[in-house]
Structures are given as structure tokens and as C-alpha cells.
Amino acid sequence: MVLEKLTLRRATLDDLDQLRALWVIAKLPVEDFEKRFTEFQVAVDENDLIVATMALYHTKQQGLVHSEIYYDLEWEPALRAKLWQRVLVLAKNYGVLRLWTQSSVSFWREQGWKDPDFKALEAMPPLFGHPHSGWLTLPLINDSIASVEKQFEVFAQAQRESREQSQEQARRLKLLATGLVIAITLGVLVLAAYTFFLFSRKSRNKSNSSAW
């Protein structure tokens, strides 16, 4: 096997037969994974034979790296490194803030993965599994940075709401001003009509007096 000739890509429907066979060998939940096969990244040789897999499940900005399978254990370290780089890029593209794995292979600690603290375990999605099952975790963004970003998001939301309120107030003031203009105009017209009426009446009275 030549590493340079391998292709790394997302699993497709055409890969399901091979994946099922690998899942059976690895004693993984075949029926469950059949519905989630798009989580799997695969390394295939020039004959389109799957030689390695690594899966990424993500929810609520946290990701689970799982189900590593290697066709040839001799190439496991090299294939893991290649698949990991692809999965890491995908996780960042998905907006994942923290990754989790239950793999005990030393490779992960060499990549900066560590035992999670209590705060991290509390935030781990329950779907990943029991919080005390030998987890390793890797934050993809510093907690303080995440906090700042969250505060900025809250500030931006407040600014949007304030802008919307200002626009609503401006709209109401505009309606009020328009109403006042209409009322004043109507008042002027009524006054003009009344003045004209009085003037006409006075003129008629004078005409009648002259006739006598």
C-alpha cells in the first residue's frame, strides 16, 4: 500500500457493503451506523478498497471522534494521522468548539488531547455516552475566547433589538407628526370655511339692507 495513492473522502452509499463488513469485524452497531454512514471518513486505495475509517459525530458545537478501523495494523499510525487531519478540518468547518474520544491510543495525547475537567464533563452531550468512561477531550477554541464571543453575540443581539426599538419609535413619531399635520390642515380648512361663511352671510345682510 502506498500512502500517496490513497484518497480520503466522506463515505457514500457505494461504500456501505464494505463498511458493513468492517463494522461486523470491529463489533460495531451495524444497523445504527447504516443510518449514520455519512459520519464516516474513509481512506481508499487505487482499487477503491476501504483501508481505514474514522467517524465524526457533532451536536451542540461538540464533536465525537469514534469508530476507527484499520485494514492493516502496520499502517494504522500513518492512516490515523492522515484521517485525523481531515476530521479536524471538518470539525472546525462545522463550528465544533470541543472534541471528544474514548480512544486510549497515545497518539491523541500527543496531539494535545487531555483528560477532561469537571466543567467540560458537565457540558458533554449525554448522547456521547457516560461522562465517566475514560474520555479524552480537545478544545478547538479557548474557553475565554468562546466566552468573549458569546458576550459579543449577546451585545450584538442587544444592539439589534435597540435598533429595532429606535426604528419603531421613529415610525410612531412619523405617524404622530403626519397626524398632527393632517389635523392642523383640517383645522385651517374648517376655519377658512367658517370665515368664508361669515363673510358671505355679512355680505348678504348688507345687500338686503341696501335693497330696503
C-alpha positions in Angstrom: 0.0 0.0 0.0 1.3 3.4 -1.0 0.1 6.3 1.2 0.4 8.8 -1.5 -2.0 6.9 -3.7 -4.7 6.8 -1.0 -7.8 9.0 -1.3 -9.5 10.5 1.8 -13.2 11.3 1.4 -16.6 11.0 3.0 -18.3 7.6 2.9 -21.0 7.2 0.2 -23.8 4.7 -0.4 -21.5 2.8 -2.6 -19.3 2.1 0.4 -22.0 0.6 2.6 -21.2 -3.1 1.7 -17.6 -2.6 2.7 -18.4 -0.6 5.7 -20.9 -3.2 7.0 -18.2 -5.9 6.7 -15.7 -3.7 8.6 -18.3 -2.9 11.3 -19.1 -6.5 11.8 -15.4 -7.3 12.2 -15.0 -4.4 14.7 -18.2 -5.4 16.5 -19.8 -2.0 16.0 -23.6 -1.4 15.8 -24.2 -2.1 12.1 -27.9 -1.2 12.0 -27.3 2.1 13.8 -24.3 3.1 11.6 -26.1 2.3 8.4 -28.3 5.3 9.1 -25.2 7.4 10.0 -22.7 6.3 7.4 -22.1 9.9 6.4 -20.3 10.5 9.7 -17.5 8.2 8.4 -14.4 9.5 6.6 -12.7 6.8 4.7 -9.2 6.2 3.2 -9.5 4.2 -0.1 -6.7 2.7 -2.3 -6.5 2.9 -6.1 -8.9 -0.1 -6.3 -11.5 1.8 -4.1 -10.9 -0.6 -1.3 -11.5 1.0 2.2 -8.3 0.6 4.2 -9.3 2.8 7.2 -12.2 4.7 8.7 -12.7 7.5 11.3 -16.1 8.9 12.1 -17.1 12.3 13.4 -20.5 13.0 15.1 -21.3 16.5 16.1 -24.0 18.2 18.0 -24.4 21.5 20.0 -20.9 22.6 18.9 -19.2 19.5 20.3 -17.9 16.6 18.3 -17.3 12.9 19.0 -14.4 11.1 17.1 -15.2 7.5 17.0 -15.1 4.1 15.2 -11.6 4.0 13.9 -11.0 0.9 11.8 -7.7 -0.1 10.1 -7.5 -2.8 7.5 -3.7 -3.3 8.0 -2.5 -2.6 11.5 1.0 -2.0 10.2 -0.3 1.2 8.6 -2.5 2.2 11.5 -0.4 5.1 12.8 0.1 6.7 9.4 -3.5 6.3 8.4 -4.7 7.7 11.8 -2.6 10.8 11.3 -4.0 11.4 7.8 -7.6 10.8 8.8 -7.2 12.9 11.9 -6.1 15.9 9.9 -9.2 15.6 7.7 -11.5 15.2 10.6 -10.0 18.2 12.4 -10.6 20.4 9.4 -14.2 19.1 9.2 -14.8 19.7 12.9 -13.7 23.3 12.6 -15.8 23.8 9.5 -18.8 22.6 11.4 -18.2 25.1 14.1 -17.3 22.5 16.7 -15.7 24.0 19.9 -14.7 20.8 21.6 -13.9 17.3 20.5 -14.2 14.0 22.5 -12.9 10.5 22.1 -12.7 7.3 24.1 -9.7 6.0 22.3 -6.7 5.3 24.6 -4.1 5.3 21.9 -1.2 7.6 22.8 -1.5 9.4 19.5 -4.3 11.6 20.9 -2.4 12.8 23.9 0.5 13.6 21.5 -1.9 15.8 19.6 -2.9 17.8 22.7 -5.9 15.8 23.9 -6.2 15.7 27.7 -8.3 14.3 30.5 -11.5 16.5 30.8 -12.1 18.5 33.9 -15.4 18.5 35.7 -16.7 21.6 33.9 -16.0 20.1 30.5 -17.7 16.8 31.5 -20.8 18.7 32.6 -21.1 20.2 29.2 -20.5 17.0 27.3 -23.7 16.0 25.3 -25.3 12.9 27.0 -25.6 11.3 23.6 -21.9 10.8 23.6 -22.1 8.3 26.5 -21.4 8.1 30.2 -19.3 11.0 31.5 -17.0 8.7 33.4 -16.0 6.3 30.7 -12.3 7.2 30.1 -12.8 10.3 27.9 -10.1 12.5 26.3 -11.0 15.9 25.1 -9.6 18.6 22.9 -10.9 22.2 22.9 -10.7 23.7 19.5 -11.3 27.2 20.9 -10.1 28.6 24.2 -12.9 28.8 26.8 -12.2 32.5 27.4 -12.4 33.3 23.7 -15.6 31.4 23.5 -16.9 33.4 26.4 -15.9 36.7 24.7 -17.6 35.5 21.5 -20.7 34.7 23.4 -20.7 38.1 25.1 -20.2 39.8 21.8 -23.2 37.8 20.4 -25.3 38.9 23.3 -24.2 42.5 22.8 -24.9 42.3 19.0 -28.4 41.0 19.8 -29.0 43.8 22.2 -27.8 46.3 19.6 -30.2 44.8 17.0 -33.1 45.0 19.5 -32.2 48.6 20.4 -32.0 49.5 16.7 -35.4 47.9 16.1 -36.9 49.8 19.0 -35.5 53.0 17.7 -36.9 52.3 14.3 -40.3 51.6 15.8 -40.2 54.8 17.8 -39.2 56.7 14.7 -42.1 55.1 12.8 -44.6 56.1 15.6 -43.2 59.7 15.7 -43.6 59.9 12.0 -47.2 58.7 12.2 -47.9 61.2 15.0 -46.3 64.1 13.1 -48.4 63.1 10.0 -51.5 63.0 12.1 -50.7 66.5 13.6 -50.2 67.9 10.1 -53.5 66.4 8.9 -55.3 67.7 12.0 -53.8 71.2 11.6 -54.6 71.3 7.9 -58.2 70.2 8.6 -58.4 72.9 11.3 -57.2 75.6 8.9 -59.6 74.4 6.2 -62.5 74.4 8.7 -61.5 77.9 10.0 -61.2 79.2 6.4 -64.6 77.7 5.5 -66.2 79.2 8.6 -64.6 82.6 7.9 -65.9 82.4 4.3 -69.3 81.5 5.6 -69.4 84.5 8.0 -68.1 86.9 5.3 -70.7 85.6 2.8 -73.5 86.0 5.4 -72.4 89.5 6.2 -72.3 90.4 2.6 -75.8 89.1 2.0 -77.1 91.1 5.0 -75.6 94.3 3.6 -77.2 93.6 0.3 -80.6 93.1 1.9 -80.2 96.3 3.9 -79.4 98.3 0.7 -82.4 96.9 -1.1 -84.7 98.3 1.6 
